[in-house]
């Protein structure tokens, strides 16, 4: 008698799908936040001399 294929509980399938969606979301979020981080770094390093420059850039 051949061994039947192991039955994967639906919960595990859902967890794997959720995990991949979370990873995808994190990648998208990091891609979107990169320009904000660059602007904040420039701001901290003193590129912007006054508030008007900041508002113009953002």
N, C-alpha and C positions, 0 to 999 in steps of 0.2 A: 504494500500500500504506500503510495507516494505521499510525501509530507505536503499538506496543504500550504498555500502561501500564507505567511504571517498576516494576520488581520491588524491593520493599523487603526487604532481608535481615532474617531473623528476629531477628538480634542487635540491630539498631537498634530494633525493636519492643520487645524485652525491656528495652533501656536506657531507652526512654521510659517504659515502665510502672514500672520501678524508680525512675526519677527522680521520677515523680509520687508513688509510695509514700513515698519519702524526704521529699519536701516535706510530704506529709500528716502523716508522723510528727513532723517538726519543728514543724509548727503545733500538733499535739496536745501535744507536750512543752512548748512555750512557754506554752500555755494552762494546763497543769497546774502549771508551775513559778511562775506569777505569784503565787499566795498565799504560796508559800515565800519568794519574793523580798521581798514586802511584809513578812512577819514578820521576815525578816533585817534589813530596813531599819529597822523599829521597834526591833529589838533593838539595832542599832548606834546609833540616835538616842537610846537611853536610856529608852525607854518602860517596859521591864521592869526593875524595881529589884532583884529577886533571882531565884534559880533556880526557886523555886516558881511564880512568875508565868510563866516560860518554859515549864515543863512543862505548866501548865494550858492555855496557848495552843496548844501543839503537840499 
